[in-house]
Amino acid sequence: MKSLQQVSRCVLGPVAAAMVCMWLGPASTESFAGDYPVLQQRKQSSKELEPAARPTASTEKRPYAEKAAVSMPFYVFNNRVLPPVVNFALSGFMGDGEDLKVAGSYTDCLAEGYPTMKIQYAGQGKNGWAGAVWQNPANNWGTYDGGYNLSKAGNITFWARGEKGGEIIEFTAGGAAANYPDSDAISTGPIVLNKEWTEYTLPLTGKQMFYIATGFGFTLKQDLNPYGCVFYLDDVKYTE
């Protein structure tokens, strides 16, 4: 099992790693092989029954545009980078999105003088979870031909800390499934944040990174954070 690595300013150690969304790849003949029941259909204009149509190898997702691999590091979020990072937009809110409040924070900075991102989760919604993802273009759930070829990336690294410590968050990348699906889905699995700023490194060994429109994201569950929580995030990037 690949492991998520964390590096605090004092400690280096492994954290077990385990996606809310799974990638749906191109359909093929093998994808639909199996002992399915004989399904009959009757069109409104007819009285005759006929076998329902099944997908074939010609039923595929729309083709990917050829994209050149981008250079590393490739940033998702970092307020210290100039010109400002615009590779992905934090636009995809999920679940109890109204439970999330995202803002720049001028306290608890990773680097003095540069605001980090502050995420507040109320933990009161009826769905029992909330999440948000960075997308390219904004609001792209796989319905647009966007994203990047990140095949040169060997890791995703990011800095995070909990306001109190003990906050349980899952971080993700990829996973969009529609006409233009992400080429893979990546997840840290649930991790417990420290109160101290900590750098996490998620290896991408074996992952298909040639088409990623969902650059990064996070998910919080109400049962794991029953009183809500606050955490901070900074310097999210892909590295070699």
KOLGU-422459 format. One record per residue (C-alpha): residue number from 0; residue in one letter; z, y, x negated. Coordinates in steps of 0.05 Angstrom, whole numbers, plus 5000, padded with zeros to 4 digits. Layout:
N
NUM,A,Z,Y,X
...
end
This chain:
240
0,M,5000,5000,5000
1,K,4982,5068,4974
2,S,5043,5113,4968
3,L,5053,5187,4980
4,Q,5083,5219,4919
5,Q,5130,5278,4923
6,V,5151,5324,4866
7,S,5209,5370,4876
8,R,5226,5422,4825
9,C,5279,5375,4798
10,V,5260,5305,4820
11,L,5199,5260,4816
12,G,5198,5198,4862
13,P,5156,5157,4911
14,V,5160,5162,4986
15,A,5132,5106,5029
16,A,5068,5127,5064
17,A,5036,5096,5122
18,M,4932,5177,5239
19,V,4943,5197,5305
20,C,4867,5196,5313
21,M,4824,5140,5287
22,W,4753,5149,5262
23,L,4699,5120,5306
24,G,4640,5102,5262
25,P,4567,5090,5280
26,A,4556,5035,5330
27,S,4520,4972,5307
28,T,4499,4905,5334
29,E,4562,4874,5303
30,S,4606,4927,5337
31,F,4589,4898,5405
32,A,4584,4824,5389
33,G,4633,4783,5429
34,D,4644,4741,5491
35,Y,4642,4797,5541
36,P,4641,4783,5617
37,V,4575,4789,5654
38,L,4581,4858,5684
39,Q,4535,4873,5743
40,Q,4512,4941,5765
41,R,4477,4967,5827
42,K,4445,5036,5829
43,Q,4455,5078,5891
44,S,4381,5076,5905
45,S,4377,5000,5904
46,K,4409,4939,5937
47,E,4395,4895,5877
48,L,4447,4875,5825
49,E,4427,4875,5753
50,P,4463,4865,5686
51,A,4497,4928,5659
52,A,4466,4956,5596
53,R,4501,4943,5530
54,P,4496,4987,5468
55,T,4450,4965,5412
56,A,4442,4981,5339
57,S,4399,5040,5359
58,T,4458,5072,5395
59,E,4491,5111,5339
60,K,4529,5174,5325
61,R,4486,5234,5308
62,P,4465,5233,5235
63,Y,4504,5272,5184
64,A,4473,5331,5150
65,E,4465,5320,5075
66,K,4520,5360,5041
67,A,4531,5370,4967
68,A,4599,5351,4942
69,V,4644,5412,4934
70,S,4681,5427,4870
71,M,4756,5416,4863
72,P,4807,5442,4875
73,F,4786,5456,4947
74,Y,4837,5496,4987
75,V,4858,5489,5059
76,F,4913,5542,5056
77,N,4941,5586,5001
78,N,4959,5659,5008
79,R,4956,5670,4932
80,V,4882,5653,4926
81,L,4834,5712,4925
82,P,4786,5721,4959
83,P,4825,5691,5018
84,V,4813,5618,5034
85,V,4766,5610,5094
86,N,4745,5537,5086
87,F,4782,5514,5149
88,A,4814,5549,5209
89,L,4881,5529,5240
90,S,4851,5524,5309
91,G,4863,5454,5336
92,F,4928,5451,5375
93,M,4947,5385,5408
94,G,4999,5355,5454
95,D,5052,5406,5472
96,G,5015,5461,5435
97,E,5057,5514,5470
98,D,5118,5485,5433
99,L,5089,5509,5367
100,K,5095,5578,5337
101,V,5059,5590,5272
102,A,5068,5652,5230
103,G,5069,5678,5159
104,S,5139,5680,5130
105,Y,5162,5730,5078
106,T,5226,5691,5065
107,D,5234,5622,5033
108,C,5172,5636,4991
109,L,5146,5583,4943
110,A,5121,5638,4897
111,E,5158,5704,4897
112,G,5121,5758,4936
113,Y,5072,5712,4971
114,P,5084,5692,5044
115,T,5083,5619,5062
116,M,5067,5590,5130
117,K,5126,5581,5178
118,I,5120,5530,5235
119,Q,5171,5528,5291
120,Y,5172,5469,5339
121,A,5212,5477,5404
122,G,5212,5402,5422
123,Q,5214,5415,5498
124,G,5145,5396,5523
125,K,5129,5341,5572
126,N,5083,5303,5525
127,G,5137,5291,5474
128,W,5096,5313,5414
129,A,5056,5370,5386
130,G,5007,5380,5329
131,A,4956,5425,5298
132,V,4896,5416,5252
133,W,4853,5460,5207
134,Q,4780,5453,5228
135,N,4710,5473,5204
136,P,4683,5508,5242
137,A,4742,5532,5285
138,N,4755,5489,5347
139,N,4710,5433,5321
140,W,4733,5366,5347
141,G,4672,5331,5320
142,T,4625,5366,5368
143,Y,4592,5409,5315
144,D,4559,5391,5249
145,G,4610,5425,5203
146,G,4657,5403,5149
147,Y,4648,5388,5075
148,N,4632,5332,5027
149,L,4699,5321,4993
150,S,4679,5258,4956
151,K,4703,5288,4890
152,A,4774,5292,4917
153,G,4824,5242,4891
154,N,4886,5270,4925
155,I,4911,5318,4978
156,T,4970,5359,4952
157,F,5015,5407,4990
158,W,5083,5440,4985
159,A,5131,5436,5043
160,R,5205,5446,5059
161,G,5249,5441,5120
162,E,5293,5499,5141
163,K,5354,5453,5142
164,G,5327,5389,5111
165,G,5318,5326,5151
166,E,5259,5350,5192
167,I,5210,5292,5205
168,I,5136,5310,5202
169,E,5071,5271,5195
170,F,5014,5303,5157
171,T,4941,5283,5168
172,A,4869,5297,5150
173,G,4803,5275,5181
174,G,4804,5233,5244
175,A,4758,5272,5290
176,A,4715,5226,5332
177,A,4656,5253,5372
178,N,4582,5266,5358
179,Y,4598,5285,5286
180,P,4659,5244,5268
181,D,4699,5253,5205
182,S,4682,5199,5155
183,D,4754,5175,5150
184,A,4825,5186,5176
185,I,4884,5199,5129
186,S,4958,5202,5144
187,T,5023,5208,5106
188,G,5061,5173,5161
189,P,5127,5205,5182
190,I,5164,5236,5124
191,V,5232,5269,5120
192,L,5229,5339,5090
193,N,5277,5366,5039
194,K,5310,5433,5043
195,E,5283,5448,4973
196,W,5209,5463,4964
197,T,5176,5397,4948
198,E,5104,5381,4927
199,Y,5072,5320,4960
200,T,5012,5283,4934
201,L,4973,5237,4980
202,P,4923,5192,4943
203,L,4853,5184,4972
204,T,4834,5121,4935
205,G,4788,5079,4979
206,K,4777,5134,5030
207,Q,4708,5157,5052
208,M,4710,5232,5041
209,F,4636,5250,5045
210,Y,4643,5285,5113
211,I,4709,5319,5131
212,A,4712,5374,5184
213,T,4787,5365,5198
214,G,4816,5388,5132
215,F,4890,5380,5145
216,G,4941,5376,5201
217,F,5012,5360,5221
218,T,5045,5324,5279
219,L,5116,5328,5304
220,K,5149,5281,5354
221,Q,5204,5301,5402
222,D,5243,5237,5394
223,L,5246,5247,5318
224,N,5262,5322,5324
225,P,5301,5324,5390
226,Y,5327,5395,5379
227,G,5262,5422,5352
228,C,5255,5443,5279
229,V,5228,5495,5231
230,F,5189,5479,5168
231,Y,5148,5516,5116
232,L,5081,5499,5085
233,D,5041,5526,5026
234,D,4986,5511,4976
235,V,4949,5456,5014
236,K,4889,5433,4974
237,Y,4844,5375,4953
238,T,4846,5358,4879
239,E,4810,5310,4832
end
